[in-house]
Amino acid sequence: MKLVIVESPTKCETIKRYLGNDYVVKASYGHIRDLATRGKGGLGIDVENNFAPAYIINKDKKKVVYDLQKLAKEADEVILATDPDREGEAIAWHLAQVLGLNVATNKRLEFHEITRDSIGEAMKHPRTIDLALVSSQETRRMLDRIIGFKLSALINKKIHSKSAGRVQSATLKLAYDQELKIDQFVPKEYYKINCLILLKGKEHELTFLSDSNGNKEINTMEEAEKILKLLNGEAKVVSVDKTVKTIDSKEPFTTSTLQQEAFSRLKFKTDKTQRVAQSLYEGISVNGEHVGLITYMRTDSTRLAPIFVERAKNYITETYGKEYLGRPKQFKATELTQDAHEAIRPTSNHRTPESVRQYLTPDQYNLYKLIYNRTIASLFKGKKEEILTVKFDVNGVSFKSDFVRTLFPGYEIVYKDEEEVKHYKELPEINVGDSFTISNSSVEQKFTTPPARYSEAKIVKLMEEVGIGRPSTYASTISTLKKRKYVVEEKGILTVTDQGKKTAHVLEKYFPDIVDAKYTADMENKLDSISEGGEKSNKILSEFYNEFIKEIDHAYQIMYVDEVVYTGDICPKCGSPLVYKEGKNGKFIGCSNYPRCNYVQKEPKPVVYTGELCPKCGKPLVKRTYSKNKTFIACSGYPSCNYTVKEKKPEDEETKIVKKCPQCETGNLIKKRGKYGYFLGCTNYPECNHMEKIGKRRHS
């Protein structure tokens, strides 16, 4: 028996089917170990001994590890097949450590799609664990631990912020800078000139270019009215330019561009995009066979495998015609490109979205269709457009209009651009000297608008552009910012909270390097160079640590502490002043003598009066709540008066009335439940305590 270990359990069945009965396939369920929290500063790193890390098995993975160790002892061979990225390499190394495998010789499979061909090729060409890549991940993890523990403890104590981190804080700064631009924005007044001409019997809008003095902007109503007075009579054509342009299709998806496009077209948040993509990668049951539909979804490469390109070319030629076949986009790796394996693409061009739709959820179908169409479109020829640009003169005021006609649709037959441009089947016959009647003209007062807040997808794009983080961290970084309540999200748009602004401001003031995008990108490049055999882990760690600890110690001395806001009340438990505090569920009132006194004031709930008086003492009745939001009616004079009664439901008076009360003659007898079962009682209770037994029905 041979044991193959993957990360996700959903892959096990598929890979087992591909490999046969001689193999057992089990999952590690992600990372099995992490840095301990012992040692100096609880870092789990021996900073005085070449930054030696101390690892422990995660609590929730102890049984997983135990089961894998047991299987490994019984197996003739153990093969590691974790994900094909930096984290996957680290997981493979940790598995080798806990299972007692020889890192230098043990087989490590690398595949980027879960298909029979891909798994078969990986089995034919196994490699060993890439220790340089593992070292890169390990150094990155230790840096994150040092920054996270030390900086988080500082800002938690000083400004009550929950955490800070290498990637997290630099990303927060991007959103914060945009928020500052919005806060500092001062709107400017301007005016828009609307001018409509009659073209073939229909109104057509012109675009304002400049007034008679060449001014392209209109800033006052006086200027606008002067222009408006000139817009009478006809618009004369002064120039006609006809051009043809070719628009190339877009490249296949990377992690970043997929998240951006999924947000733009499908309104998916970044974490949802990754979650759905993960399910497509790990596989779907199609016609009784579990198959992976897309390649690995964490990548910043736009390259397509030659074998896929050849098959896709044949598919395009057969399905759409040879005239639509273009060339693969030339992949250009930048200094920020890592893990350059393949773009995110379908594993089979013949597995069209419609052919698998019945096996997918709506979200899976929509994302798969997006990936499939974008990939196929990237191999199409570009679309050709003919553009007619016409400039008009109206008494010295210049206007223009563009008329667009599609000559060849190219890639748009499978993947349409989002821009809504009005296209004409035939361009109008317009010549220099032609005149057109102005049917309407008007002025609109406008104001410039502030910069837009970033969407999740825009933040991802910026992270990629400046080199903050890597494809595997984009979604989790945004998720952390939301979890820490540094940003709030509504319909995919992020707004920085007051606490987020304070955190970014303080970090920028005392730790400018940590929030600086260039510094963070340079650090990422250094970490990446470890995987290429360049930089040394100990050198990077020691240089960073020694300087960083000095900054931390200095900040403890000079950083201001959030001013305590007193409530004006005294703690009933110890007599110390009560203060406003910030907790995981928001603001609350607690004792200033914490941790010696842990008193927390419960938030008073608003009193809801019923409008009735207590029959026992005459005070108003109120509605009270007990477990699971159930309510009852009680006297507001409690504890002096302990009168309570079950709250009446709206239908009580109407649907359960049996007859008029014979005793008080104003109330109704209704069905009630007592200690010994149901009975009829008066609705005027307790003023009227008349009751009757409910007779049992006779069965004929």
N, C-alpha and C positions, 0 to 999 in steps of 0.2 A: 504493500500500500504506500502511495506517495501523497504527502500532505501539501496542499496549495493554500496559502493564506492571502486573502484579499482584505480590503477595508470594509466594504459594505456587504451586508448579508443578501441584498437583492441580486448581487452578481453571482452568488454561489451556485444556484441551480443551473444558470445558463452555462457558466464555465465548466461545471461538472459534466454537463451534457456534451460539450465540445471535446472534453479530455477523455471521457470514458470511465469504465468501472474501476480501473486501477487507481483512480485518484479520489481523494476526499478533499473537498473545498470548504474551508471555514473562513469566517470573518473576524477581524480584530476589532471591529466597530470603531474605527478611527484610532486616535492616539491611545496607547496603553500606559505610557509613563509621562511624568512631568517633573520639573524641578521640585525638590523638597522645599519646605519652609523652615528649615533649621539652619543653624550656623549664624555667622555674623549678619545681623540685620534681618534674619529670617529669609535671606536670599536663596538659600540652597546652593550657593556658590562659594567656594573657598578662595576668596579674593587674594589671600596671602600665599596661595600655593598654585600659581599659574592659572587662576580662575577655574579650578577643577569643579565641574558640576556634580551635584548629588541628586540622583533620581530616585523617585519612588513610584510604585505602581498605583495608578489612580484607583480610588476606592471602588468605583463602579465597574472596574475592569478586572478585579481580582479573580472572579469566577471564570471570566473569559480567558485570562492568562493560565489559570489552573487547567482548564480544559485543553487549551492549546499545548501546554507542556506535556500533558498526559498523551495526547495524540502524537506529538513529536517523538516521544520515546518509542511508540509503537510503529512509527513510520520508517520506511526504508530510506526516504528522502524527504526533505522539507524544502519547498520552493516558495519564495516570497514574491507576491504579485500585487503589491500595494500601488496606489495611484502614481502616475508618471510625472510627479512634480517634486518640489523641494520637501514639502511636508510628507509626501508618500515615501520619499527616500529615507527620511528620518524615522518614520514608523517602521520601515523594513529593518533599519539598524537596531532600533529598540527591541523589535521582535527577536532579532538574532542574538541580542544580549541576554534576554530573559529565557530564551530557549536553548542557550548554549551552542549556537551554530557558529561555524567558522566563517567570519565576515569576509575573509580573503578569498574563499572558494565557493561559498554557498550561492546557489542559483537565484538570480533576481530577474523576474520577467518585466518587460516594459511593453505595454500596448496602449494605444490611444483610442481604441474603439472596441466594443464588446461584440465582436463578430467571429465566426468560425475561422475565417482567413487570418484575421489579426492575431487571435490567440494561437493559432497554429504556427504562424511566423515567429511569434515571441518564444514559443517552446523550442523552435529550431535554433534560435539565436539568443539564448539566455546570456545575461552578463552578471557581474558581481555588483555588490553595493558600492555606489560612488561615494567614497569617504570624504572627498572634498566638498561635495554637495551637502552631505550630512553636517560637516563642520560649519558650513555657511548657515544652515538652518539652526544649528546649536548656538552659534554666536549671536544670531538674530534673537533667539529666544532669551539668551542671558542678558542681552542689552535691554530687551523689553522688560525683563524682570527687574533689573536694576533701576531703570527709569520709572517703571510702574510703581514699585514698592516705595522708593525713596521720595519721588515727587508727589505721589498720591498721598502719602502720610503727611507731607508738608502742607499741601493745599487743603487737605481735610481739616487739619488743625487750625490753619490760619483763616481760611475763607469758607470752610464747610462744603467745599466741592468734593465730589466722590472719587474722582480718579483723574490721572493724567497719563499720557503714554506717547511713545515715539511717533507713531503714525496718527494716532487719535488726535493729539494736540495740534499737530501741523494741519490736519484736515479741518479741525474746528476753527483755526485761524483763517482759513480760506473763506469759510462761511461768515465769520465775524467781520472780516474786511469788507465783504459785500454789504453786510448789515450796517456798517459805519457809513458807507456811501449812501445808503437809503436814508439813514437818519440825518445826514448832513445835506441831503438834496434840497435845493430851493427851486421850485417850479418857475419856468419862464413862459411868459405869454407869447403866443404867435398866432398867425392867422392863415387859414387855408382858403385858397381860391378854388371854387368849383366851377367848371365850365363844361357845358354839354353842347355837342354839335349834332346835327341831323345827318346821319350816314345811311344811305339806302332806306330812308324812311324810319330809321330807328335812332334813338338817342345813344350817343357814344361819349364817354367821359374822357377829357383830356387831362394831362398832367402838367401842372404849372412848372415852368423852368425859371423865368426871370421877368422882372418888370422892364420898363423902357430904359431904366438906368443901369440895368444889368444886375440888380439886387435879387438874390435867390431866396432870401428870407423876408418875410413880412412881419414886422414886430409891433405895429400899431394899427388901430382901427382907421386912422386917417390915411395911412398908406394903402390899406386894403380897399377903402372906399374910392380912392383915386383910381386904382386899377379897375375896380368894378365899373366905374363910369365909362372906361374905355372898351368894355366888353359888350359892344353892340354891333349889330350888322353881321359881318361874316369873318370866319377864320380862314386865312389864306395859307396855302401850302408853300413853304419856302425851301424844303429839302425832303428828298425821299431816298433812303438807303436800304438796300436789300442785301442781307448776309445769310450765309448758311453756316451753322456750327454743329459740331458733333459733341454730344455729352456722353462720356464714358460711364459705364456701370460702376457701382461701388465695390470695394473689396469685400471678400467674405468676412464674417464676424470674428472679432476678438471678444474676450470677456467684456471689456469696456464698451465697445460699440454695440454689442448685443444688449447690454443693460440700458444703454441710451435709447436704442431703437424700440426695445420692448416697452419702455416707459412712454415714449412718444406715440407709438401706434397702439399699444395694448393697455397702457396705463398700469403696467406692472411695476411694483416697487423692486428695488435691486435684490432684496433677499428672496422675493417671490420668483424673480427671473432665475436666480441661481438654483432655487429649490426645484422648479419645474424642469430646468435644463438637466439637473442631476438625475431626475427620474427618467428623462429621455436617454441619457447616457447609460444609466445602469440597466435599462431595458424594459420593454413592454412585451406582453404576450400577444403575438400576432399569428393567427391561424394555428394556435396550439404550440407555437415555438417562441421562446423568450429571446428577443433580440434587442441589441442596443441600437437606437435610431440615430444618435449623433455621436460625434467624436468628443474627446475630453473637453469640458467646458471652462477650464481655467487656462487661458493662453493669451499671449499678446502677439501671436504670429498670424499673418494673413496668408501664409503659404498653404497650397493644396498639394496633397500627395500625387505624384505623376500617374499612378494607377487609377486614382479617382478621376483625374482630369481626362484621361483617355476614354474611360467609360462614359463620362459626362458628355464629351464631344460627340460620341456616337449617338447618345440619347438625344442631344439637341438636334443633330442632323436628321435623325429618323423622325423626331416629333415635330420640329418646327421648320426644318429646311436648312440647307447648307449656307444660305445667305445670312442666317442669323448667327452663325458660329464665329466667335471672336477668339481672342488669345487670353491665356491666364494672366492675371495681374502679376507684375514683377515684384517679388517680395523683397523689401528693403528693411533690413534690421537696423535699428538705431541703437545708440549707447544705452537706452533705457529698456530695450527689448530683452526679455528673459524667457526661458522655457520655450524657445522658438521651435516648436514641433510642427503643429498644424493649426490652421484656423478651425473654428467650430463649423462643422459641415455635416450633412447627412451621411450615414455610412453606406447608403445605396441610393443612386439617382433614380433607380426604377421603383423605389418605395416612395411613391408620391404621397403628399398629404392626404388626398382624397382616398387613396387605396388603404390607408391605415386609420382613417378618421373614426371608424366604428369601434376601434380598440383604445381610443384616447379620450381623456377628459377634455372638456372645452378649452381649458388653459393649456393642456399639453398640445392639443391640435393647433391652436393659434400660434404658439411659440415654435412648434415644429415647422409649420407652414412658413413662418417668417425666416427661419434658418434655411430651410430647403430652397425657397424662392430666391433669397439673397445669394446663396451659393451658386445656384444654376445661372442666375442673372449675371454673376461676375464673369462668366465665360461667354457671354453674348457680346455681339458687336454693340457699339454705342448707338444711341438714337440720334437722328439727324433732324434738325429744325431749320426752317426758313423764317427769318425775322425781317419784318418790314417796319423800319423806324421812320415815322413821319413827324416833321417839325412844322409848327403852325405859327403864324404871326397875326395878332389881333391889335391893330393900332399901336405897335411897338412892344406889346406883351407877348412873350414866347411861351409856347406850349409844345408838348410832344405826345405821341401815342405809339405803342408797339403792337403790331399784329403778328401773331405766331402761328405757323402751320407746320405740322409734323410731316416730314418727307419719308422717314423710315423709323418705325417704332423701336426697333432693336430690343434691348433688354426689358423695355416697359411692358412687353406682352406677358412677362412673368413677375415683374417687380416694379410697380409704379412709384415714381417720386412723389413725395408728400406735397410739394409746392403746387398750389392750385393756379395754373396759368390757363387763361382762356385761349383755346386753339380754334382756328378757322379751317374749314375744309379747303376754302380758296381765299387767297389774300385779295382784299379789295383793290380795284384799279384806281390808284391815286397817283396823280402826276403833279410836278411842280407847277404852280400857278392856279391850280384848282382852288375853288372857294367853297366853304360849307357854312350853312346858316347856324348861328348860335341860337339854340333853343332855350337855354336857361343858364343863368350864372348867379352865384351867391357867394357869401363869405361865411366862414365858420371860425369862431373864436376857439383856440385850442391852448392847452398848457402842456409843456414837456412833462413826461412822466419819469418817476425815479427808476433806477435800475431794478430789474426783476430779482426777486430772491431766487436762490439756486434750487433747482430740483435735485432729487437724488442722482438722477442720471448726469446732470451737469457737474455735480461734485465729483462723480466718478471720472468724467472726462478731464476735469482739472487735475485730479490726482494722477491720472495717467500722463498728462502733458508735462507736469512738473516733476514726475518721478517719485511721488509719495506712495509708498506701499507697492503691492504687486497684485496681479489678478485675483489671487486667492484671498486677499484682504479687503478688497473694495467694499463688498456688501457687509462684512462683519464690522468694519470700522464705522460705517454709518449706523449700523444697528447699535453699536456701543454708545455713540453720541446720543442716540434717542433714549437708550436705557438709562444713561446718566442724567437725562433731562437737560442736557446742554442745548439740544435742539428739539423742536416739536415738528411733527410732520402732518400736513393736511393735503390730501390728494397729491401726494408725492412731492410737495413743495416744503422746503425746510425753513423754519424761522428760528433764529438763535434766541434762547431765553435769556432773562436777566442774569441767571446764574452762569449760563454759557458765556455771555459777554464779560462778566466779571472774571471768569476763569481764563479766557483768552487774553484779557487785558493784563492780568497779573502775571501770567506765564510770559507774555511778550516783554514785560518790564523786567522781570528777574531772570528769565531763562530764554533770551531771544533766539538762541540757537535751536532750542527744542521745537519752537513753532515756526522756524524759518524753513520754507519749502526747499530752498537750494541746499541748505545744510542737511536736511533729511534725505534729499535725493542723493547727495554725495555719500552719505552714510550707507544708503541702499547699494550704491555702486561699489563701495568698499566691501560690503558683505557679499555681493555677487562675485567680486574678484577672488574671494576665498575659494569659491566653487571652481574657479579656473586655475587654481594653484598660484595665485598672485599674492594678495595680502595674507598675513598670518593672523589667526584668531587672537592669540594672546596680545599681540601688538595693538590691534584695534581695541580690545577690551581694556587694556591697561591705560592706553592714551585717553580713552573716553572716561573711564572710571575715576582716575586721579583728579582730573579737572572738574568733573561733574560733582564729586563729593565736596570739593572746596566751595562750589557754587551753592550746594545744598546747605552746608554749614553756615555760609555767609547769609543766605536767605532767611534762615531761622532767626538770625540776630536782627536783621533790618526790615523784614517783611511785616507790614501792618497786619493786625488781627481785625477781623470783622467786628465792628462796634456792636456791643450787646444792646439789644432793644428790650427794655423792661416793660412789663404789662401794667405795673402799678399795684399788683396784688402780691400777697404773701403766700408762700407754700404752706398748706395746712398740715404738712407732715413734719417739717423741720424749722419753719419760720424764716427761711431764706427767700429772697425776692424771686418771683416767677419771671421767666424771660421767654421770648419767641425763639424757636429753634427750627432748624431745617432737617427733616428726616426723609426716609425713602418714600414715604407717602405724601410728602409735602410739608408745609409748615404746621407746627404744633406748639403748645405751651408746656414748658417743663421747668423743673427746679434748676436754679443757677448753681446749686451746690452739688450737681451731678459730677462724679459718680457716687459720692457719699450718700446722696439722696436721689432715688430714681423716680420721684413723683412726676406723673404726667397728667395734665388736666384733660379730662374728657371734654370733647366739644359738645356744648349744650345744644340739644335739638329744639327747633322751634315748637312752641306750644300750639296745638291745634284744638280749638274749642268746638264743642258740638252744638252750642247754642241752647243747651238745656241745663237745668239746675239739679244738683244732687238731691235726691228725695230724702236723704238721711240728715244732711247738715245744711243744705241750701246753697252751697258754694257751686261755681260753674263746673260742669263735667268736661273732661278733656279726653282726647284720643291718645292712647299710649301704645308703644310697640314692644313686643317681646320676641323670642327666637324666631328666625327665618321670616322677619318682617310681618309677622302676624300681629293684629291689632285688637285692642279691647277698649271699653269705655271705663274711666275711673274718675274719682273725685279729685279735683285740683287741691283739696285740703289735705291730701295724704302727706305725712303719716297720721295726722290727727283723726282723719276720717278714712277708713279703708274700704269704702263702697266701690264695688266694681260690677260691671255687667257686660255680657257679650255684645259686641258691636252688631247692630242690625244691618243686614244686607239689604240692598235696594229693593229686592224682590220680596223681602219678608212680609211687609204689610200687604202686598198685593196678591201674591200667589198662594199664601198659606192661610188666608182668612177663611175660617170655617163658618162663623156666625157672629151676630152681635152678642156682647157680654150681657147676660140677663141680670147681673148684679149692679153694675154702674151705668149700663145702657149707652155709654159714650165710647167705650173701647170695643175691640174685636177680640174674639177668641181665636188664637192661632196655635199651631202645633209647635210644642216646645220639647226640649229634651232635659230630663232631670236625672236625679241620682238613681231612680228606679225605672227609667225608661221614658217613653214619650207620653205627653199629656197635653190637654188644651189649657192654655192660660191667657189671661187678659193682657192686652197691649198696654194698659194703663198701670201695670205693675211698676212700683210697689204700692201706689195709691189704692189700687184695687187688686186684691190677692185671690180673686175667684179662679178656681180651676176645676176641670172635669176630666174623668178618665176617658181614654179613647177605647171604644168598644172594638172587639175583635171581629173581623169580617167572617161571615159564615160561608163556607164553600158548599155549593149545591152538588 
